[in-house]
Amino acid sequence: MSKSVLVLQHADWQKPGPVLFQVAREAGVSLRVVQMWRESAADFAEFDALILLGGVGGQHMPFLGEEGRLIRAWMDLNRPCLGFNLGCHLLAEAAGALVGPGHAPSLGFIDGHLTHEGRKHPLFHGIGRTCRLFKWHHRVILAPLPRNMVLLATSKDCMVEACCLEGRPHIVGLQCDNYIDIPGDVGLWLRCGGALPGQGQCDPGFAEELMGLAQGSADEMAAVFERLLRNFFAMRR
C-alpha cells in the first residue's frame, strides 16, 4: 500500500531536494510539501508519516508556535516522524527536551558516531558505526535528555546528533542538515544561512575549503541519505 507523507518546509531555500523526491518515488511514497510561512498544515491527520525539514529558526518564524502544537498532536497519533536540524529541535522540544546554545557553533562536516542503541535502530540499518554529517547551527539539544528520549548518535561537536522517543523508534530526529543536494546545499547555507553568533560571516578561505569537502563527500553522503530515507519510509508504528 502506498504511503502519503507530509513534509514541513521552513524557508524557501530549504527545500526537500532531489534525493528525497527520488527515494520517495522509488518507494511509492507521495509527498505533500507545506511551506509553513505561507499555508497551514491543518489536515495533517490524513498522512502516514511526517518529515520536518531544517531552517535557521528564530523570531522571524512566527508559525513555529503552530508547528509545535501540530508536532505534539502528531506524536499523540503515534505515526512515523523524521526531523532534520531545526525539525529535530522542534521534535525534541515537543518531547520535553531543552534546546539552547551549544558550547561552540558547529559548521561544516563532522563524523557522527552511532551509540549502542543507534546501531540497533531501524533508521540506521545498513549504515556503519560512523557517518559523515553536514551541520550549520549553534543551538543543540541540551543534556540531560528526558527519560522518554534515547540517544542514537553523538559527535565531538554535539552530544545529541540523533535521538528518538523511548519505545517509539519511528519518531526520530537528526541534528544534521536535510541534505538538500550535496554539494549544492553547502553553497545555499553559505549564502542564506546567515552569520552565527560570535563567528560573523564565513571568510572566503573557509567557504572554499567547505565546498571542496562537499564535492569530495558528495557520493558518500548521498548514499547514506538515500539509505536513511529508505529505512524511514519502511518504518511502521
Secondary structure, DSSP 8 states (H G I E B T S, - for coil): --EEEEEEE-STTS---HHHHHHHHHTTEEEEEEETTT---TTGGG-SEEEE-----STT-TTHHHHHHHHHHHHHHT--EEEETHHHHHHHHHTT--EEEEEEEEEEEEEEEE-HHHHHSGGGTT--SEEEEEEEEEEEE-SS--TTEEEEEE-SS-S-SEEEETTEEEEEEESS---SSTTHHHHHHHHHS--BTTTBS--HHHHHHHHHHHHHHHHHHHHHHHHHHHHHHT---
